[in-house]
Amino acid sequence: MDIVGFLKSQFICHLLICYIFIVSGLIINFIQLFTLILWPINKQLFRRINCRLAYCISSQMVMLLEWWSGTDCTLYTDPESYNKYGKENAIVILNHNFEIDFLCGWNFCERFGVLGSSKVLAKKELSYMPIIGWMWYFLEIVFCKRKWEEDRKTVMQKLLNLRDYPENFWFLIHCEGTRFTEQKHQISMQVAEAKGLPKLKYHLLPRTKGFAVTVQCLRNVVSAVYDSTLNFRNNENPTLLGVLNGKKYHADLYVRQVIHILEVPEDEQECSNWLHKLYQEKDAFQEEYYRTGTYPAVPVVPPRRPWTLLNWLFWALLLLYPLFKLLINMINSGSSLTLASFAFVIVMASVGVRWMIGVTEINKGSTYGNNDSKQKQK
C-alpha cells in the first residue's frame, strides 16, 4: 500500500474529516436558523442563500467520493440529453441497491451544478438528524411518514410550494421506497404475483402513488424525467466506510434519453401503469449490464469541478487550527483531568462517526417493506 493510501485508511484521518464535517455542519445549521427572518421579507433570497449553505454541507460528502476515494463515475447517455443536464428542472428516478447510491446521485447533481438545490422525497425520521436532516428542512425537502393516508396532503402541499423555486433543481426519487435486499425483494414479488403484475428480477415494485403525485404537482415546473440506473463494475459492493478509507470504486450511471414531462400520464392509474412499465425496462437494462458490463449508450465522464475540494479546504483551514492549538495547550498543561476529558471526547466522537456511517449500511437499513402488514404497494 502506498503512503497516501495508508494515511487514508487511518482512523485519525477519518476523525479529522468527520470533525470538520460535524462542526462546519452545525455552524451552517446555526446560520440557516438566522435566515428564517428573511422568509416573510424576501422568500426567494432565503431560498438562494440556503441553496449555497446546503452546498457547503453536501459538497463535503461528494468531495469524499470524488477527491478522497477518487471513485470514477462514468455517465452513459445520449449527446442531446447531455446538453440539457443542469439547464432545466427535472425529476430523477434512481434505483436503490447500494449503500452509497445517494452519494452517487449527489455526484451526478454536482457535475451539472444543481447539488445545492437538489430535492428528495425522504422519510420523516431523517428530518431530526443534525446537519443533513436540518439542512434539508431549510431546503424545503419533502418528508413523509410512509403512511400514504397521512402523507398525501402534506406531500402535495410541499411539492406545490416548489412551483416558484428560483433555482434550477432536480427532484431525486427512489420509487422503490426502500433499499433493495433479498428479503424485501421476495416480499415485493409476492405482492406482484397477487396483483398480477410482471415480476422484477433486480428491483422492488415501485411505489407509484408518491411518484404520481410528484408528477401532478410539478408538471408545470419540471421539464423532464430522467430515468437513471446505477451499477458498479466488477461486482463491487461499495460502502460509505470504504469511501472513508479511500477505496476507489468504479460507478456506471445510465441515464436514458430525456423523457418529456408531458409524456408521463397525469391520471394516477395511467401514471402507475407507466411507472411499472418503466421498471420492467430498467430490469432489462440491469440484465444487459450484468451480461455485458456496459449500457446501450455513449460513455462520457462529466468534468470534475473544483468547488467541492475548495469548500472542504476552506473549512479544514478554518477549523483545524483552533483544534490543534487547543490540543497543544492541553498537552502542555499536563493535567490528568484535562487529558482524560479530551480522550473521552475522542471516544464519543468515534462512536458518533460510526453511528452516522451505520445509517447508510444495508444490514442496518429500514425495515420498510419487510413486514406483511406493509406489503400494500403505493
Beta strands, then each sheet from edge to edge (+ up, - down):
strand 1: 72-77
strand 2: 90-93
strand 3: 119-123
strand 4: 142-144
strand 5: 170-173
strand 6: 224-232
strand 7: 250-255
strand 8: 259-260
strand 9: 298-300
sheet 1: 4+ 3+ 5+ 2+ 6+ 7- 1- 9+
sheet 2: 4+ 3+ 5+ 2+ 6+ 8-
end
